[in-house]
Amino acid sequence: MIALITGASTGIGYHLAREFAENGYDLIVVANEERIFSSAEDFRALGVHVDAYHLDLSVDDNLHHLASVVRSLDALVLNAGMAVYGDFVRHNALDEELKLVNTNIVSVVVLSKLLVPKLFSSERPRVLLTSSIASRMPGPLYATYAASKAFVQSFGEALRNELSDTKVKVTCLMPGATDTPIFARSGMQDTVVGHKSKDRASAVAHQGFVALMRGDDHVIASSLLSKIQGMGARFLPERLLAYLHRQQTKPA
Ligand SMILES: NC(=O)c1ccc[n+]([C@@H]2O[C@H](COP(=O)([O-])OP(=O)(O)OC[C@H]3O[C@@H](n4cnc5c(N)ncnc54)[C@H](OP(=O)(O)O)[C@@H]3O)[C@@H](O)[C@H]2O)c1
């Protein structure tokens, strides 16, 4: 069995890759920095075959290159993502925002289009998309990030329905605030959420893997607080959700 995992160098993706390796999957792992090669060594130490690719997934040619090296797959995990922090109109650079759109949205669309057909010959084909509980609430001060996760969530749910006449099961992993490098990388350490205690990436990945293997449509991971936040968001109006979300993303 073979799993392709994007964003496997750190955080949730790193632990997802470990889950697959511990369950006997050979891996194709992808990330944008050199450390994907040292992460790949950790996965090899679990006794599986690993091919590692150092590719910027915000660049269209790289998506087509990646798809061209894959023959068949049993699991496709589209997890790579980034955040951009700050006031969209008055502060953030448009280039960074567009890089986020390309990484968090366009790469998911292109890789789903090119790689889901390579799952059709698998006995147990699975797709995991890393969304977020932020998909259910507008995200002031990281507006494009939360919007990108709303896209991934809706896209995943629609794909699951479209593929219901095949063996492919699509699962959306919806983490709450999770302790990974994404906060430091996006300059969000000194926000309210940046200072709060967070879920462990290994626990989030484990719940994601279990839900994927069960064929669930989604899983909110991993703590009770994250599950309450994710479920509670369904019942509140958007304007109130935006206000409440800003209480988390504002400077500490
Ligand atoms: N942490 C949270 O609180 C949280 C909550 C909900 C959802 N999520 C989602 O979880 C996913 C993983 O994030 P994380 O929290 O684990 O953060 P992370 O540790 O920063 O991991 C992000 C991963 O994505 C890769 N990546 C980012 N941009 C890329 C690009 N242009 N091309 C290729 N790879 C790229 C990174 O690779 P490089 O290091 O090589 O750039 C890294 O492997 C993301 O989709 C994120 O939106 C996170």
Ligand as a Chemical Component Dictionary entry (heavy atoms), coordinates in Angstrom:
data_LIG
# 
_chem_comp.id                   LIG 
_chem_comp.type                 NON-POLYMER 
_chem_comp.pdbx_formal_charge   0 
_chem_comp.three_letter_code    LIG 
# 
loop_
_chem_comp_atom.comp_id 
_chem_comp_atom.atom_id 
_chem_comp_atom.alt_atom_id 
_chem_comp_atom.type_symbol 
_chem_comp_atom.charge 
_chem_comp_atom.model_Cartn_x 
_chem_comp_atom.model_Cartn_y 
_chem_comp_atom.model_Cartn_z 
_chem_comp_atom.pdbx_ordinal 
LIG N1  N1  N 0  -1.786 23.974 13.627 1  
LIG C1  C1  C 0  -3.074 24.280 13.673 2  
LIG O1  O1  O 0  -3.559 24.885 14.657 3  
LIG C2  C2  C 0  -3.986 23.872 12.547 4  
LIG C3  C3  C 0  -5.365 23.917 12.793 5  
LIG C4  C4  C 0  -6.215 23.549 11.763 6  
LIG C5  C5  C 0  -5.716 23.139 10.543 7  
LIG N2  N2  N 1  -4.373 23.114 10.343 8  
LIG C6  C6  C 0  -3.899 22.683 9.025  9  
LIG O2  O2  O 0  -3.020 21.595 9.165  10 
LIG C7  C7  C 0  -2.168 21.507 8.012  11 
LIG C8  C8  C 0  -0.747 21.289 8.484  12 
LIG O3  O3  O 0  -0.339 22.436 9.205  13 
LIG P1  P1  P 0  0.512  22.353 10.540 14 
LIG O4  O4  O 0  -0.249 23.045 11.588 15 
LIG O5  O5  O -1 0.995  20.971 10.760 16 
LIG O6  O6  O 0  1.703  23.361 10.158 17 
LIG P2  P2  P 0  3.237  23.143 9.751  18 
LIG O7  O7  O 0  3.945  22.368 10.792 19 
LIG O8  O8  O 0  3.722  24.504 9.390  20 
LIG O9  O9  O 0  3.136  22.220 8.460  21 
LIG C9  C9  C 0  2.831  22.717 7.204  22 
LIG C10 C10 C 0  3.359  21.715 6.190  23 
LIG O10 O10 O 0  2.950  22.161 4.886  24 
LIG C11 C11 C 0  4.111  22.306 4.091  25 
LIG N3  N3  N 0  3.968  23.402 3.140  26 
LIG C12 C12 C 0  3.562  24.670 3.407  27 
LIG N4  N4  N 0  3.601  25.405 2.280  28 
LIG C13 C13 C 0  4.036  24.571 1.288  29 
LIG C14 C14 C 0  4.295  24.718 -0.092 30 
LIG N5  N5  N 0  4.110  25.897 -0.726 31 
LIG N6  N6  N 0  4.734  23.653 -0.789 32 
LIG C15 C15 C 0  4.938  22.458 -0.180 33 
LIG N7  N7  N 0  4.713  22.258 1.121  34 
LIG C16 C16 C 0  4.266  23.298 1.844  35 
LIG C17 C17 C 0  5.237  22.581 5.056  36 
LIG O11 O11 O 0  6.446  22.239 4.431  37 
LIG P3  P3  P 0  7.785  23.144 4.591  38 
LIG O12 O12 O 0  8.052  23.204 6.060  39 
LIG O13 O13 O 0  8.774  22.395 3.824  40 
LIG O14 O14 O 0  7.415  24.489 4.025  41 
LIG C18 C18 C 0  4.874  21.644 6.196  42 
LIG O15 O15 O 0  5.289  20.338 5.902  43 
LIG C19 C19 C 0  -2.367 22.817 7.250  44 
LIG O16 O16 O 0  -3.203 22.589 6.134  45 
LIG C20 C20 C 0  -3.074 23.705 8.259  46 
LIG O17 O17 O 0  -3.885 24.669 7.643  47 
LIG C21 C21 C 0  -3.501 23.460 11.327 48 
# 
loop_
_chem_comp_bond.comp_id 
_chem_comp_bond.atom_id_1 
_chem_comp_bond.atom_id_2 
_chem_comp_bond.value_order 
_chem_comp_bond.pdbx_ordinal 
LIG N1  C1  SING 1  
LIG C1  O1  DOUB 2  
LIG C1  C2  SING 3  
LIG C2  C3  SING 4  
LIG C2  C21 DOUB 5  
LIG C3  C4  DOUB 6  
LIG C4  C5  SING 7  
LIG C5  N2  DOUB 8  
LIG N2  C6  SING 9  
LIG N2  C21 SING 10 
LIG C6  O2  SING 11 
LIG C6  C20 SING 12 
LIG O2  C7  SING 13 
LIG C7  C8  SING 14 
LIG C7  C19 SING 15 
LIG C8  O3  SING 16 
LIG O3  P1  SING 17 
LIG P1  O4  DOUB 18 
LIG P1  O5  SING 19 
LIG P1  O6  SING 20 
LIG O6  P2  SING 21 
LIG P2  O7  DOUB 22 
LIG P2  O8  SING 23 
LIG P2  O9  SING 24 
LIG O9  C9  SING 25 
LIG C9  C10 SING 26 
LIG C10 O10 SING 27 
LIG C10 C18 SING 28 
LIG O10 C11 SING 29 
LIG C11 N3  SING 30 
LIG C11 C17 SING 31 
LIG N3  C12 SING 32 
LIG N3  C16 SING 33 
LIG C12 N4  DOUB 34 
LIG N4  C13 SING 35 
LIG C13 C14 SING 36 
LIG C13 C16 DOUB 37 
LIG C14 N5  SING 38 
LIG C14 N6  DOUB 39 
LIG N6  C15 SING 40 
LIG C15 N7  DOUB 41 
LIG N7  C16 SING 42 
LIG C17 O11 SING 43 
LIG C17 C18 SING 44 
LIG O11 P3  SING 45 
LIG P3  O12 DOUB 46 
LIG P3  O13 SING 47 
LIG P3  O14 SING 48 
LIG C18 O15 SING 49 
LIG C19 O16 SING 50 
LIG C19 C20 SING 51 
LIG C20 O17 SING 52 
# 
